[in-house]
Amino acid sequence: MSSASPSLAARTFRLPRSAYLIVLFVLFCTVPLAFAGSGTHDATSGATDSSGTSTDVEYGPRLLLLLIPIAVTVFIARTRTRVDGDGISVRALLGTRRLAWSELRGLSVSGRSVYAVAADGSVRLPCVGIADLAALSRASAGRLPEVAPPKPKYAPSRRPARRR
């Protein structure tokens, strides 16, 4: 086996790009809360514009709410699982862990999550689902047994059968 073949079989599992729409939603929700005033303005405080309304914006601890969309963006960008001929690399929000194939005992499925079982415990493989097990075994360069690709299940037709 040549050294180029493990890199050809490498596969990265990550969140879809459409997950960034969540960031926009969270941003639209947090901006009004971050810049909301306390509601206790008196008529003599603050600057007023030509219509007589106050234009004060209070900056305070609520401004820290804007860190939430930033944290969600970093989470989406960093979270991934990379599988290649050398092992599995799990990258989460605050760290990275590399598991060599010699350290792994196998995979475990619990609910919708897939775990890599090592000698010192199990590690959740983010962005890897049950439907990805076939791609995971192909990317392992023969270290994991082959799994049949999932068969799609289609919803039954609600249309009544035509009578002839």
C-alpha positions as CSV (number, residue, x, y, z in Angstrom):
1,M,0.0,0.0,0.0
2,S,1.5,3.4,-1.0
3,S,1.7,6.3,1.4
4,A,-0.7,8.3,-0.9
5,S,-3.6,5.9,-0.6
6,P,-4.5,6.7,3.1
7,S,-4.8,10.4,2.3
8,L,-7.1,9.6,-0.7
9,A,-9.5,7.7,1.5
10,A,-9.6,10.5,4.2
11,R,-13.1,11.8,5.0
12,T,-14.1,14.8,7.0
13,F,-17.5,14.9,8.7
14,R,-18.7,18.4,9.7
15,L,-21.8,20.4,10.2
16,P,-23.5,21.6,7.0
17,R,-22.9,25.2,5.9
18,S,-26.6,25.9,6.3
19,A,-26.0,25.7,10.1
20,Y,-24.7,29.3,9.8
21,L,-28.3,30.3,9.4
22,I,-28.7,29.6,13.1
23,V,-26.0,32.3,13.7
24,L,-28.2,34.8,11.9
25,F,-31.2,33.9,14.0
26,V,-29.3,34.1,17.2
27,L,-27.8,37.4,16.2
28,F,-31.2,38.9,15.4
29,C,-32.5,37.7,18.8
30,T,-29.5,39.0,20.8
31,V,-28.9,42.5,19.3
32,P,-32.2,44.0,20.6
33,L,-31.6,42.5,24.0
34,A,-27.9,43.8,24.1
35,F,-28.8,47.3,23.1
36,A,-32.1,47.7,25.0
37,G,-32.3,50.6,27.4
38,S,-33.2,50.3,31.1
39,G,-36.5,52.2,30.5
40,T,-35.8,54.7,33.4
41,H,-35.0,57.8,31.4
42,D,-36.2,61.1,32.8
43,A,-36.9,64.2,30.7
44,T,-33.7,66.0,31.6
45,S,-31.2,63.2,31.0
46,G,-29.7,62.3,27.6
47,A,-29.6,64.0,24.3
48,T,-32.8,64.4,22.3
49,D,-33.3,64.7,18.6
50,S,-35.7,67.0,16.7
51,S,-38.7,64.8,17.5
52,G,-38.1,65.0,21.2
53,T,-37.2,61.3,21.7
54,S,-34.1,60.2,23.6
55,T,-31.2,58.9,21.6
56,D,-29.2,57.4,24.5
57,V,-27.9,53.9,24.2
58,E,-26.7,52.3,27.3
59,Y,-23.7,50.0,27.2
60,G,-23.4,47.5,30.0
61,P,-23.2,43.9,30.8
62,R,-26.0,43.1,28.4
63,L,-23.5,43.8,25.6
64,L,-21.9,40.5,26.5
65,L,-24.9,38.8,24.9
66,L,-23.2,39.5,21.5
67,L,-20.7,36.9,22.4
68,I,-23.3,34.1,22.0
69,P,-23.5,34.4,18.1
70,I,-19.7,34.5,18.0
71,A,-19.5,31.3,20.2
72,V,-22.0,29.6,17.9
73,T,-20.0,30.5,14.8
74,V,-16.8,29.2,16.3
75,F,-18.6,26.0,17.3
76,I,-19.9,25.4,13.8
77,A,-16.5,26.2,12.2
78,R,-14.4,24.0,14.5
79,T,-16.6,20.9,15.2
80,R,-15.6,18.0,12.9
81,T,-14.4,14.4,12.8
82,R,-11.7,13.4,10.3
83,V,-11.1,9.8,9.5
84,D,-8.1,8.6,7.5
85,G,-5.7,5.7,7.3
86,D,-3.8,6.8,10.5
87,G,-6.7,7.2,12.8
88,I,-9.6,9.4,13.9
89,S,-9.2,13.1,14.7
90,V,-12.0,14.6,16.8
91,R,-12.1,18.4,16.9
92,A,-14.5,20.2,19.3
93,L,-15.0,23.7,20.5
94,L,-12.2,23.8,22.9
95,G,-9.8,21.0,21.9
96,T,-8.6,18.3,19.5
97,R,-8.0,14.6,20.2
98,R,-6.2,12.3,17.9
99,L,-7.0,8.5,18.2
100,A,-4.7,6.1,16.4
101,W,-6.2,2.9,15.1
102,S,-4.0,0.9,17.5
103,E,-5.7,2.7,20.4
104,L,-9.3,1.9,19.3
105,R,-11.2,-1.1,20.4
106,G,-14.2,-0.4,18.1
107,L,-17.2,1.8,17.6
108,S,-20.3,2.1,19.8
109,V,-23.7,3.5,18.7
110,S,-26.0,5.0,21.4
111,G,-29.2,6.6,20.2
112,R,-28.2,8.8,17.2
113,S,-24.6,9.2,18.4
114,V,-21.5,7.3,17.4
115,Y,-18.7,6.8,19.8
116,A,-15.1,5.6,19.3
117,V,-14.2,3.2,22.1
118,A,-10.6,3.5,23.3
119,A,-8.8,1.8,26.2
120,D,-9.3,4.9,28.4
121,G,-13.0,5.5,27.6
122,S,-15.2,6.4,24.7
123,V,-15.1,9.6,22.6
124,R,-18.2,10.9,20.9
125,L,-17.6,11.5,17.2
126,P,-19.3,14.8,16.4
127,C,-21.1,15.2,13.1
128,V,-21.1,11.4,12.5
129,G,-24.4,9.7,12.5
130,I,-25.6,6.1,12.0
131,A,-26.1,6.8,8.3
132,D,-22.4,7.7,8.0
133,L,-21.1,4.4,9.2
134,A,-20.5,3.1,5.7
135,A,-18.5,6.2,4.7
136,L,-16.6,5.9,8.0
137,S,-15.6,2.3,7.3
138,R,-14.5,3.2,3.8
139,A,-12.4,6.1,5.1
140,S,-10.7,3.9,7.7
141,A,-8.6,2.2,4.9
142,G,-9.8,-1.3,6.0
143,R,-9.4,-0.9,9.7
144,L,-13.1,-1.1,10.3
145,P,-15.4,-3.8,8.8
146,E,-17.4,-2.8,5.7
147,V,-20.9,-1.7,6.5
148,A,-23.6,-1.7,3.9
149,P,-24.7,1.8,2.8
150,P,-28.1,2.7,4.3
151,K,-31.2,2.2,2.2
152,P,-33.4,5.2,2.0
153,K,-36.9,4.8,3.4
154,Y,-39.5,6.6,1.5
155,A,-42.8,7.8,3.0
156,P,-45.8,5.8,1.8
157,S,-47.8,7.5,-0.9
158,R,-51.0,9.1,0.2
159,R,-52.5,9.0,-3.2
160,P,-55.2,6.4,-3.6
161,A,-54.5,3.7,-6.1
162,R,-56.1,4.3,-9.5
163,R,-58.9,2.1,-10.5
164,R,-59.0,0.7,-14.0
